[in-house]
Amino acid sequence: MGLGALLFRPEGMQVQTSLRDEDFVEAGRFFTSAFWTGKVGGGAEVLTPSQFKELSSRQVNEFRRRYGGRSGLDKKSQLILCKNGKNELMGCLGVEVTAIERKGFESVRAPLMSNVAVGNKFRRKGVGKELVSAAEDIVRKQWGYDECYLYVEKRNVPAVRFYNNLGYRTAWETDEYQTLVPKESGRIISEPTLLICMKRKLGGGFLSNLFL
């Protein structure tokens, strides 16, 4: 954890995993503001009401579909929220066991982190690291896996650097995906993007990830 994160760690910071439907709604709206506003790649700095409505509706439905439903030790998907002592939502992260596919290779089922976002005023305070740590604990201690994957856009340099600092290493790159980008004109367009698939071996220390 960086010095800034240690000095300015939000008071009462804690993760939340027992969620009600209203938490998915709150998280979907939060993610829309934190992730889609000013999205890397030319996103609008301020979302129009129609952009926010469309994107937040998509996000709430995605959170419900991917992370809602069953609970208990057999559940292999989880949305994690991070709040401060004032009950303000500061960040969110989703993790699920799913098919990790790579062109020309057989797919494997493994934990995948996605839907990671930290509110603008809470960045560089250790929130992202807290979320990733909580996800890795679930992956290892509850689900019994010793590795975790994620996808990140290559052009999102700060995010790539963040994951590198946490021990994630590039496994491969793929240009087969599209991403939504809200534009200043009020439109939301789909564009091709280059994704990096990153992977970390859990529990083996920093050196275990140098030669993935």
Secondary structure, 3 states (H helix, E strand, C coil): CCHHHHHCCCCCCEEECCCCHHHHHHHHHHHHHHHHCCCCCCCCCCCCHHHHHHHHHHHHHHHHHHHCCCCCCCCCEEEEEEECCCCCEEEEEEEEEEEECCCCCCCEEEEEEEEEEECHHHCCCCHHHHHHHHHHHHHHHHCCCCEEEEEEECCCHHHHHHHHHCCCEEEEEEEEEEEEEECCCCCEEEEEEEEEEEEEECCCCHHHHCCC
